[in-house]
Amino acid sequence: MYLTSGPDKQQITISRTYSFSLKCIVTDSYGDQATSNILSVHVSGGALAKQSSQTFAIAVQVPEKVELSGNFPNPFNPNTTIKFGLPEDGYVQLNIYSMNGQKVRTLIDGHISKGYHQINWDGTNESGQPVSGGLYFYELRAGKKRLLKKMLLVK
């Protein structure tokens, strides 16, 4: 059995008879799991007969433009989830700023694949120390796009 990836899908090919079940969980490079926004799982090939080849393709929903959703919950204490969507693979930064414009934490700084993603913020700074309650901003930079939203940490 092996896994291959291509544009808009992941493919698993089984070259001999296996007894198995398939549970679709998509995990990104940050360890966050997505079970929603998976449009479908396609199964092609015959039944699990000897010497048959089975192919499973997972279609991933891709937005038309860069999207940044409101965090949930908002207000929050101590954790919140930030969701965003990318129309293409690329370099992404997701930063948290205080009301004074001081950078509090970088949640993402690297290459991210296209599709919908989510990341949790636990209300801590770069040193892992809890930040004080108040208004914070989160900024997503992807390509030439810069999107900004606000959130409220209540203590």
CORPE-V439110 format. One line per field, one symbol per residue. ss: DSSP state (~ for helix, > for strand, _ for the rest). phi: phi as a letter, one per 20 degrees, with the letter a starting at -180 (. if undefined). burial: + if it has 16 or more other ideal C-beta (glycine too) atoms within 10 Angstrom, else -. A space follows every 50 residues. Layout:
ss->???
phi->???
burial->???
This chain:
ss->_>>>>>__>>>>>>___________>>_____>>___>>>>>>>______ ___>>>>>>>______>>___>___>___>>>>>>>___>>>>>>>>>__ __>>>>>>>>>>__>>>>>>>__>_____>___>>>>>>>>>__>>>>>> >>>__
phi->.bdccbgmbdcdddebfcdbcddecddefenfdcdemefacddcoeffeg meddcdcdedfcffbfcceffcfbfcaddbdddbccfbfrfcccddcffe nefeadecbrfcffpecbbedemdefenefeffqecdccddbmeecdccd bcedd
burial->-------------+-----------+-------+--++------------ ---+-+-+-+-+---+++--+----+---+-++++++----+-++++--- ---++-++---+-++++++-+-+-------+----+-+-+++------+- +-+--
